[in-house]
Amino acid sequence: MRIKVKPIGLIRNYLNEQDVDIVPGCTPRVLVKELGIPQELKMAVFINGEKKNLDDELQENDEIKLVTLATGG
């Protein structure tokens, strides 16, 4: 299966926008790990424009945006 990954914010330091081949049943949590993005980064996940959970299953031709959340004080 193939999806499009669009990094937003600090995640762009780890990868560029790209098409990625995934196995059926893959989730954003697994994808983040496989792409080498540090698990410590706080992020929101949008699949086809809708905010989703890191454990939601990805589907063929999904567009996933990984957005880092601002932190600090």
N, CA, C and O atoms as a CHARMM CRD file, in Angstrom:
* protein
*
  292
    1    1 MET  N      0.84600  -1.17300   0.00000 PROA 1      0.00000
    2    1 MET  CA     0.00000   0.00000   0.00000 PROA 1      0.00000
    3    1 MET  C      0.89600   1.24200   0.00000 PROA 1      0.00000
    4    1 MET  O      2.00200   1.23500   0.54000 PROA 1      0.00000
    5    2 ARG  N      0.39800   2.27900  -0.60600 PROA 2      0.00000
    6    2 ARG  CA     1.17300   3.50900  -0.72200 PROA 2      0.00000
    7    2 ARG  C      0.38500   4.67300  -0.12800 PROA 2      0.00000
    8    2 ARG  O     -0.81600   4.81000  -0.36300 PROA 2      0.00000
    9    3 ILE  N      1.08400   5.51900   0.65400 PROA 3      0.00000
   10    3 ILE  CA     0.48000   6.71200   1.22600 PROA 3      0.00000
   11    3 ILE  C      1.40500   7.91000   0.97600 PROA 3      0.00000
   12    3 ILE  O      2.56900   7.73500   0.61600 PROA 3      0.00000
   13    4 LYS  N      0.88600   9.11100   1.16800 PROA 4      0.00000
   14    4 LYS  CA     1.69900  10.32100   1.07600 PROA 4      0.00000
   15    4 LYS  C      1.88300  10.86000   2.48000 PROA 4      0.00000
   16    4 LYS  O      0.91700  10.99900   3.23000 PROA 4      0.00000
   17    5 VAL  N      3.13400  11.16600   2.84000 PROA 5      0.00000
   18    5 VAL  CA     3.46200  11.71900   4.15100 PROA 5      0.00000
   19    5 VAL  C      3.90200  13.16600   3.97400 PROA 5      0.00000
   20    5 VAL  O      4.80400  13.46300   3.19100 PROA 5      0.00000
   21    6 LYS  N      3.24500  14.06900   4.72100 PROA 6      0.00000
   22    6 LYS  CA     3.58500  15.49100   4.68300 PROA 6      0.00000
   23    6 LYS  C      3.98500  15.94100   6.09300 PROA 6      0.00000
   24    6 LYS  O      3.13200  16.04300   6.97500 PROA 6      0.00000
   25    7 PRO  N      5.28100  16.21100   6.30800 PROA 7      0.00000
   26    7 PRO  CA     5.71000  16.68900   7.61500 PROA 7      0.00000
   27    7 PRO  C      5.46400  18.19200   7.75100 PROA 7      0.00000
   28    7 PRO  O      5.64400  18.95000   6.79800 PROA 7      0.00000
   29    8 ILE  N      5.05200  18.61000   8.94700 PROA 8      0.00000
   30    8 ILE  CA     4.80700  20.01700   9.22900 PROA 8      0.00000
   31    8 ILE  C      5.58000  20.37500  10.50600 PROA 8      0.00000
   32    8 ILE  O      5.55500  19.61400  11.47300 PROA 8      0.00000
   33    9 GLY  N      6.25600  21.50700  10.51600 PROA 9      0.00000
   34    9 GLY  CA     6.99100  21.94900  11.70200 PROA 9      0.00000
   35    9 GLY  C      8.32500  21.24300  11.84100 PROA 9      0.00000
   36    9 GLY  O      8.99100  20.95700  10.84600 PROA 9      0.00000
   37   10 LEU  N      8.71800  20.96100  13.08100 PROA 10     0.00000
   38   10 LEU  CA    10.03100  20.36900  13.36600 PROA 10     0.00000
   39   10 LEU  C     10.24400  19.01800  12.70400 PROA 10     0.00000
   40   10 LEU  O     11.38300  18.60300  12.48800 PROA 10     0.00000
   41   11 ILE  N      9.17500  18.34100  12.38700 PROA 11     0.00000
   42   11 ILE  CA     9.30700  17.01900  11.76500 PROA 11     0.00000
   43   11 ILE  C     10.02500  17.12300  10.41500 PROA 11     0.00000
   44   11 ILE  O     10.63800  16.16000   9.95600 PROA 11     0.00000
   45   12 ARG  N      9.94500  18.29400   9.78600 PROA 12     0.00000
   46   12 ARG  CA    10.65600  18.48700   8.50900 PROA 12     0.00000
   47   12 ARG  C     12.16700  18.36600   8.67300 PROA 12     0.00000
   48   12 ARG  O     12.88200  18.19200   7.68600 PROA 12     0.00000
   49   13 ASN  N     12.66100  18.45500   9.91000 PROA 13     0.00000
   50   13 ASN  CA    14.09800  18.24700  10.14100 PROA 13     0.00000
   51   13 ASN  C     14.48300  16.78000   9.96500 PROA 13     0.00000
   52   13 ASN  O     15.66400  16.46200   9.82500 PROA 13     0.00000
   53   14 TYR  N     13.49700  15.88800   9.97200 PROA 14     0.00000
   54   14 TYR  CA    13.75600  14.45400   9.91600 PROA 14     0.00000
   55   14 TYR  C     13.36000  13.81600   8.59100 PROA 14     0.00000
   56   14 TYR  O     13.89200  12.76700   8.22800 PROA 14     0.00000
   57   15 LEU  N     12.43400  14.43500   7.86500 PROA 15     0.00000
   58   15 LEU  CA    12.05700  13.89000   6.56300 PROA 15     0.00000
   59   15 LEU  C     11.36900  14.95200   5.72300 PROA 15     0.00000
   60   15 LEU  O     10.86300  15.94900   6.23700 PROA 15     0.00000
   61   16 ASN  N     11.36300  14.71600   4.43100 PROA 16     0.00000
   62   16 ASN  CA    10.68400  15.56700   3.46500 PROA 16     0.00000
   63   16 ASN  C      9.35200  14.93400   3.08800 PROA 16     0.00000
   64   16 ASN  O      9.10000  13.76500   3.37900 PROA 16     0.00000
   65   17 GLU  N      8.50900  15.72200   2.43900 PROA 17     0.00000
   66   17 GLU  CA     7.25900  15.16100   1.91200 PROA 17     0.00000
   67   17 GLU  C      7.62200  14.03100   0.96400 PROA 17     0.00000
   68   17 GLU  O      8.51600  14.16700   0.12900 PROA 17     0.00000
   69   18 GLN  N      6.91300  12.90500   1.10300 PROA 18     0.00000
   70   18 GLN  CA     7.25100  11.75300   0.27400 PROA 18     0.00000
   71   18 GLN  C      6.11500  10.74300   0.23100 PROA 18     0.00000
   72   18 GLN  O      5.23600  10.72900   1.09300 PROA 18     0.00000
   73   19 ASP  N      6.15500   9.90500  -0.78700 PROA 19     0.00000
   74   19 ASP  CA     5.25700   8.75500  -0.86000 PROA 19     0.00000
   75   19 ASP  C      5.97700   7.59300  -0.18100 PROA 19     0.00000
   76   19 ASP  O      7.17700   7.39400  -0.36600 PROA 19     0.00000
   77   20 VAL  N      5.22100   6.83200   0.60700 PROA 20     0.00000
   78   20 VAL  CA     5.80700   5.74300   1.38800 PROA 20     0.00000
   79   20 VAL  C      4.98600   4.47400   1.16900 PROA 20     0.00000
   80   20 VAL  O      3.75500   4.51300   1.15200 PROA 20     0.00000
   81   21 ASP  N      5.67500   3.36400   1.00500 PROA 21     0.00000
   82   21 ASP  CA     5.00900   2.06700   0.94400 PROA 21     0.00000
   83   21 ASP  C      4.87700   1.53700   2.36900 PROA 21     0.00000
   84   21 ASP  O      5.84100   1.53700   3.13400 PROA 21     0.00000
   85   22 ILE  N      3.66400   1.08400   2.71700 PROA 22     0.00000
   86   22 ILE  CA     3.40100   0.54400   4.05000 PROA 22     0.00000
   87   22 ILE  C      2.71900  -0.81700   3.91900 PROA 22     0.00000
   88   22 ILE  O      2.19700  -1.16800   2.86100 PROA 22     0.00000
   89   23 VAL  N      2.73400  -1.56100   5.00000 PROA 23     0.00000
   90   23 VAL  CA     2.04400  -2.85100   5.02800 PROA 23     0.00000
   91   23 VAL  C      0.61800  -2.64900   5.52500 PROA 23     0.00000
   92   23 VAL  O      0.36600  -1.70900   6.27900 PROA 23     0.00000
   93   24 PRO  N     -0.31800  -3.49800   5.12800 PROA 24     0.00000
   94   24 PRO  CA    -1.68300  -3.39300   5.65000 PROA 24     0.00000
   95   24 PRO  C     -1.67600  -3.44700   7.17800 PROA 24     0.00000
   96   24 PRO  O     -0.92600  -4.21800   7.77600 PROA 24     0.00000
   97   25 GLY  N     -2.50900  -2.63100   7.79400 PROA 25     0.00000
   98   25 GLY  CA    -2.59700  -2.58600   9.24400 PROA 25     0.00000
   99   25 GLY  C     -1.64600  -1.58800   9.88000 PROA 25     0.00000
  100   25 GLY  O     -1.65400  -1.42500  11.10000 PROA 25     0.00000
  101   26 CYS  N     -0.82500  -0.91400   9.07800 PROA 26     0.00000
  102   26 CYS  CA     0.12400   0.06400   9.59700 PROA 26     0.00000
  103   26 CYS  C     -0.63400   1.24300  10.22500 PROA 26     0.00000
  104   26 CYS  O     -1.68100   1.65400   9.72500 PROA 26     0.00000
  105   27 THR  N     -0.10000   1.77100  11.30700 PROA 27     0.00000
  106   27 THR  CA    -0.67700   2.92900  11.98800 PROA 27     0.00000
  107   27 THR  C      0.32500   4.08800  11.93200 PROA 27     0.00000
  108   27 THR  O      1.50600   3.86400  11.66600 PROA 27     0.00000
  109   28 PRO  N     -0.12700   5.31700  12.17700 PROA 28     0.00000
  110   28 PRO  CA     0.81800   6.43200  12.23400 PROA 28     0.00000
  111   28 PRO  C      1.91800   6.21000  13.27400 PROA 28     0.00000
  112   28 PRO  O      3.05700   6.61600  13.04600 PROA 28     0.00000
  113   29 ARG  N      1.60900   5.58300  14.39900 PROA 29     0.00000
  114   29 ARG  CA     2.61900   5.31700  15.43400 PROA 29     0.00000
  115   29 ARG  C      3.74700   4.44800  14.86900 PROA 29     0.00000
  116   29 ARG  O      4.92300   4.73300  15.09500 PROA 29     0.00000
  117   30 VAL  N      3.39200   3.39400  14.13800 PROA 30     0.00000
  118   30 VAL  CA     4.38900   2.51500  13.52100 PROA 30     0.00000
  119   30 VAL  C      5.14900   3.26700  12.43600 PROA 30     0.00000
  120   30 VAL  O      6.36800   3.13400  12.32300 PROA 30     0.00000
  121   31 LEU  N      4.44200   4.05000  11.64500 PROA 31     0.00000
  122   31 LEU  CA     5.06300   4.81600  10.56500 PROA 31     0.00000
  123   31 LEU  C      6.10800   5.77800  11.11700 PROA 31     0.00000
  124   31 LEU  O      7.21400   5.86000  10.58300 PROA 31     0.00000
  125   32 VAL  N      5.77300   6.50400  12.17600 PROA 32     0.00000
  126   32 VAL  CA     6.70900   7.45300  12.79500 PROA 32     0.00000
  127   32 VAL  C      7.98600   6.73400  13.21700 PROA 32     0.00000
  128   32 VAL  O      9.08900   7.22900  12.98800 PROA 32     0.00000
  129   33 LYS  N      7.83200   5.57400  13.83000 PROA 33     0.00000
  130   33 LYS  CA     9.00100   4.80200  14.27100 PROA 33     0.00000
  131   33 LYS  C      9.84300   4.35600  13.07500 PROA 33     0.00000
  132   33 LYS  O     11.06700   4.48100  13.09400 PROA 33     0.00000
  133   34 GLU  N      9.18500   3.83500  12.03300 PROA 34     0.00000
  134   34 GLU  CA     9.90300   3.34000  10.85800 PROA 34     0.00000
  135   34 GLU  C     10.60300   4.46000  10.09000 PROA 34     0.00000
  136   34 GLU  O     11.63400   4.22400   9.45900 PROA 34     0.00000
  137   35 LEU  N     10.05500   5.67600  10.13700 PROA 35     0.00000
  138   35 LEU  CA    10.65700   6.80800   9.43100 PROA 35     0.00000
  139   35 LEU  C     11.79100   7.44500  10.23000 PROA 35     0.00000
  140   35 LEU  O     12.47200   8.34600   9.73800 PROA 35     0.00000
  141   36 GLY  N     11.99400   6.97500  11.46700 PROA 36     0.00000
  142   36 GLY  CA    13.10000   7.47600  12.27700 PROA 36     0.00000
  143   36 GLY  C     12.82800   8.81300  12.95300 PROA 36     0.00000
  144   36 GLY  O     13.76300   9.51800  13.33200 PROA 36     0.00000
  145   37 ILE  N     11.55400   9.16700  13.10700 PROA 37     0.00000
  146   37 ILE  CA    11.20000  10.40600  13.79500 PROA 37     0.00000
  147   37 ILE  C     11.24800  10.12600  15.29800 PROA 37     0.00000
  148   37 ILE  O     10.66900   9.14200  15.75900 PROA 37     0.00000
  149   38 PRO  N     11.93100  10.97900  16.06700 PROA 38     0.00000
  150   38 PRO  CA    12.01200  10.73400  17.51700 PROA 38     0.00000
  151   38 PRO  C     10.63100  10.63500  18.15900 PROA 38     0.00000
  152   38 PRO  O      9.77400  11.49300  17.95000 PROA 38     0.00000
  153   39 GLN  N     10.43400   9.60300  18.92600 PROA 39     0.00000
  154   39 GLN  CA     9.14700   9.35500  19.57600 PROA 39     0.00000
  155   39 GLN  C      8.81400  10.43400  20.60200 PROA 39     0.00000
  156   39 GLN  O      7.65200  10.59300  20.97900 PROA 39     0.00000
  157   40 GLU  N      9.83000  11.18100  21.06000 PROA 40     0.00000
  158   40 GLU  CA     9.61700  12.20800  22.07300 PROA 40     0.00000
  159   40 GLU  C      8.89100  13.43500  21.51700 PROA 40     0.00000
  160   40 GLU  O      8.29400  14.19900  22.27600 PROA 40     0.00000
  161   41 LEU  N      8.93900  13.62600  20.19500 PROA 41     0.00000
  162   41 LEU  CA     8.25800  14.77900  19.60500 PROA 41     0.00000
  163   41 LEU  C      6.75600  14.64900  19.80100 PROA 41     0.00000
  164   41 LEU  O      6.16100  13.62300  19.47300 PROA 41     0.00000
  165   42 LYS  N      6.16000  15.68400  20.33100 PROA 42     0.00000
  166   42 LYS  CA     4.70100  15.70900  20.47900 PROA 42     0.00000
  167   42 LYS  C      4.12300  16.12000  19.13700 PROA 42     0.00000
  168   42 LYS  O      4.53400  17.12500  18.55700 PROA 42     0.00000
  169   43 MET  N      3.16900  15.34200  18.64600 PROA 43     0.00000
  170   43 MET  CA     2.63100  15.63700  17.32300 PROA 43     0.00000
  171   43 MET  C      1.15000  15.31600  17.22700 PROA 43     0.00000
  172   43 MET  O      0.60800  14.50100  17.97400 PROA 43     0.00000
  173   44 ALA  N      0.52500  15.98500  16.28200 PROA 44     0.00000
  174   44 ALA  CA    -0.84900  15.68400  15.91100 PROA 44     0.00000
  175   44 ALA  C     -0.79800  15.00400  14.55300 PROA 44     0.00000
  176   44 ALA  O      0.10100  15.25200  13.74900 PROA 44     0.00000
  177   45 VAL  N     -1.77300  14.14800  14.31500 PROA 45     0.00000
  178   45 VAL  CA    -1.84000  13.40500  13.05800 PROA 45     0.00000
  179   45 VAL  C     -3.14400  13.75000  12.34700 PROA 45     0.00000
  180   45 VAL  O     -4.22400  13.69200  12.93500 PROA 45     0.00000
  181   46 PHE  N     -3.02500  14.10600  11.08500 PROA 46     0.00000
  182   46 PHE  CA    -4.19300  14.35700  10.25100 PROA 46     0.00000
  183   46 PHE  C     -4.16000  13.38400   9.08600 PROA 46     0.00000
  184   46 PHE  O     -3.18100  13.33000   8.34200 PROA 46     0.00000
  185   47 ILE  N     -5.22300  12.61900   8.93000 PROA 47     0.00000
  186   47 ILE  CA    -5.32900  11.68100   7.81400 PROA 47     0.00000
  187   47 ILE  C     -6.44500  12.17700   6.91400 PROA 47     0.00000
  188   47 ILE  O     -7.60100  12.26800   7.32700 PROA 47     0.00000
  189   48 ASN  N     -6.08500  12.49800   5.67700 PROA 48     0.00000
  190   48 ASN  CA    -7.03000  13.04800   4.70300 PROA 48     0.00000
  191   48 ASN  C     -7.77200  14.25900   5.27100 PROA 48     0.00000
  192   48 ASN  O     -8.97700  14.41700   5.07000 PROA 48     0.00000
  193   49 GLY  N     -7.02600  15.11300   5.98800 PROA 49     0.00000
  194   49 GLY  CA    -7.56900  16.35100   6.51000 PROA 49     0.00000
  195   49 GLY  C     -8.30900  16.26300   7.83400 PROA 49     0.00000
  196   49 GLY  O     -8.76000  17.28800   8.34700 PROA 49     0.00000
  197   50 GLU  N     -8.45100  15.06300   8.40700 PROA 50     0.00000
  198   50 GLU  CA    -9.15600  14.88900   9.67400 PROA 50     0.00000
  199   50 GLU  C     -8.17900  14.50800  10.77600 PROA 50     0.00000
  200   50 GLU  O     -7.32300  13.64400  10.58900 PROA 50     0.00000
  201   51 LYS  N     -8.31600  15.16700  11.94200 PROA 51     0.00000
  202   51 LYS  CA    -7.44700  14.83400  13.06800 PROA 51     0.00000
  203   51 LYS  C     -7.75300  13.40300  13.51300 PROA 51     0.00000
  204   51 LYS  O     -8.90900  13.03800  13.72900 PROA 51     0.00000
  205   52 LYS  N     -6.71000  12.61500  13.64400 PROA 52     0.00000
  206   52 LYS  CA    -6.85300  11.20600  14.00500 PROA 52     0.00000
  207   52 LYS  C     -5.91300  10.83900  15.13900 PROA 52     0.00000
  208   52 LYS  O     -5.10700  11.65500  15.58700 PROA 52     0.00000
  209   53 ASN  N     -6.02800   9.61300  15.59100 PROA 53     0.00000
  210   53 ASN  CA    -5.22100   9.05700  16.65800 PROA 53     0.00000
  211   53 ASN  C     -3.99500   8.37000  16.06300 PROA 53     0.00000
  212   53 ASN  O     -4.04400   7.89000  14.93000 PROA 53     0.00000
  213   54 LEU  N     -2.90300   8.31800  16.81300 PROA 54     0.00000
  214   54 LEU  CA    -1.69300   7.63500  16.33800 PROA 54     0.00000
  215   54 LEU  C     -1.90500   6.14100  16.11900 PROA 54     0.00000
  216   54 LEU  O     -1.09000   5.49200  15.46300 PROA 54     0.00000
  217   55 ASP  N     -2.98000   5.59300  16.65700 PROA 55     0.00000
  218   55 ASP  CA    -3.22400   4.16200  16.51400 PROA 55     0.00000
  219   55 ASP  C     -4.30300   3.82700  15.49000 PROA 55     0.00000
  220   55 ASP  O     -4.70100   2.66800  15.37200 PROA 55     0.00000
  221   56 ASP  N     -4.78400   4.83200  14.74100 PROA 56     0.00000
  222   56 ASP  CA    -5.75500   4.56300  13.67800 PROA 56     0.00000
  223   56 ASP  C     -5.05300   3.91400  12.49200 PROA 56     0.00000
  224   56 ASP  O     -3.92100   4.26800  12.16200 PROA 56     0.00000
  225   57 GLU  N     -5.71700   2.97800  11.86200 PROA 57     0.00000
  226   57 GLU  CA    -5.13100   2.24100  10.75200 PROA 57     0.00000
  227   57 GLU  C     -5.12500   3.08400   9.47900 PROA 57     0.00000
  228   57 GLU  O     -6.10900   3.74200   9.14300 PROA 57     0.00000
  229   58 LEU  N     -3.98900   3.04500   8.78000 PROA 58     0.00000
  230   58 LEU  CA    -3.85200   3.76400   7.51200 PROA 58     0.00000
  231   58 LEU  C     -4.39100   2.92700   6.35900 PROA 58     0.00000
  232   58 LEU  O     -4.37000   1.69700   6.40400 PROA 58     0.00000
  233   59 GLN  N     -4.87500   3.61400   5.32600 PROA 59     0.00000
  234   59 GLN  CA    -5.44300   2.95100   4.15500 PROA 59     0.00000
  235   59 GLN  C     -4.68400   3.37600   2.89400 PROA 59     0.00000
  236   59 GLN  O     -4.00900   4.40500   2.88600 PROA 59     0.00000
  237   60 GLU  N     -4.80000   2.59300   1.85500 PROA 60     0.00000
  238   60 GLU  CA    -4.20500   2.89600   0.55300 PROA 60     0.00000
  239   60 GLU  C     -4.56600   4.31500   0.13000 PROA 60     0.00000
  240   60 GLU  O     -5.71900   4.72900   0.24500 PROA 60     0.00000
  241   61 ASN  N     -3.57600   5.05500  -0.36100 PROA 61     0.00000
  242   61 ASN  CA    -3.71900   6.42100  -0.89200 PROA 61     0.00000
  243   61 ASN  C     -4.05100   7.47800   0.15000 PROA 61     0.00000
  244   61 ASN  O     -4.40100   8.60000  -0.21700 PROA 61     0.00000
  245   62 ASP  N     -3.95300   7.15900   1.44100 PROA 62     0.00000
  246   62 ASP  CA    -4.15400   8.17700   2.47200 PROA 62     0.00000
  247   62 ASP  C     -3.07800   9.25100   2.35200 PROA 62     0.00000
  248   62 ASP  O     -1.95500   8.98500   1.92400 PROA 62     0.00000
  249   63 GLU  N     -3.44900  10.46900   2.73900 PROA 63     0.00000
  250   63 GLU  CA    -2.48200  11.54600   2.89500 PROA 63     0.00000
  251   63 GLU  C     -2.39100  11.82200   4.38700 PROA 63     0.00000
  252   63 GLU  O     -3.38700  12.18100   5.01600 PROA 63     0.00000
  253   64 ILE  N     -1.21400  11.65800   4.95000 PROA 64     0.00000
  254   64 ILE  CA    -1.02500  11.84000   6.37900 PROA 64     0.00000
  255   64 ILE  C     -0.11900  13.03700   6.62200 PROA 64     0.00000
  256   64 ILE  O      0.98600  13.12000   6.08600 PROA 64     0.00000
  257   65 LYS  N     -0.61000  13.96500   7.44400 PROA 65     0.00000
  258   65 LYS  CA     0.18800  15.10800   7.85600 PROA 65     0.00000
  259   65 LYS  C      0.60400  14.87800   9.30300 PROA 65     0.00000
  260   65 LYS  O     -0.22900  14.62400  10.17200 PROA 65     0.00000
  261   66 LEU  N      1.89600  14.97000   9.53900 PROA 66     0.00000
  262   66 LEU  CA     2.45500  14.86600  10.88300 PROA 66     0.00000
  263   66 LEU  C      2.82800  16.27000  11.29400 PROA 66     0.00000
  264   66 LEU  O      3.70300  16.88500  10.68600 PROA 66     0.00000
  265   67 VAL  N      2.16800  16.78900  12.33000 PROA 67     0.00000
  266   67 VAL  CA     2.32200  18.17900  12.74600 PROA 67     0.00000
  267   67 VAL  C      2.87900  18.23400  14.14900 PROA 67     0.00000
  268   67 VAL  O      2.27600  17.69900  15.07900 PROA 67     0.00000
  269   68 THR  N      4.04400  18.88500  14.31700 PROA 68     0.00000
  270   68 THR  CA     4.59400  19.02400  15.66300 PROA 68     0.00000
  271   68 THR  C      3.78300  20.05700  16.42800 PROA 68     0.00000
  272   68 THR  O      3.34800  21.07000  15.88000 PROA 68     0.00000
  273   69 LEU  N      3.59500  19.77200  17.69500 PROA 69     0.00000
  274   69 LEU  CA     2.85000  20.67600  18.57400 PROA 69     0.00000
  275   69 LEU  C      3.82500  21.61000  19.27700 PROA 69     0.00000
  276   69 LEU  O      4.90200  21.19000  19.69900 PROA 69     0.00000
  277   70 ALA  N      3.45000  22.86300  19.39900 PROA 70     0.00000
  278   70 ALA  CA     4.30900  23.84400  20.07400 PROA 70     0.00000
  279   70 ALA  C      4.31300  23.57300  21.56500 PROA 70     0.00000
  280   70 ALA  O      3.27500  23.29100  22.16300 PROA 70     0.00000
  281   71 THR  N      5.49200  23.66100  22.15300 PROA 71     0.00000
  282   71 THR  CA     5.62000  23.51600  23.60700 PROA 71     0.00000
  283   71 THR  C      6.49900  24.63300  24.12500 PROA 71     0.00000
  284   71 THR  O      7.13700  25.34500  23.35000 PROA 71     0.00000
  285   72 GLY  N      6.53000  24.77700  25.38300 PROA 72     0.00000
  286   72 GLY  CA     7.38900  25.79500  25.97400 PROA 72     0.00000
  287   72 GLY  C      6.60300  26.70300  26.87800 PROA 72     0.00000
  288   72 GLY  O      5.43500  26.45400  27.17500 PROA 72     0.00000
  289   73 GLY  N      7.25300  27.75900  27.31300 PROA 73     0.00000
  290   73 GLY  CA     6.55800  28.65600  28.22700 PROA 73     0.00000
  291   73 GLY  C      7.13600  30.02500  28.23500 PROA 73     0.00000
  292   73 GLY  O      6.65300  30.89500  28.96000 PROA 73     0.00000
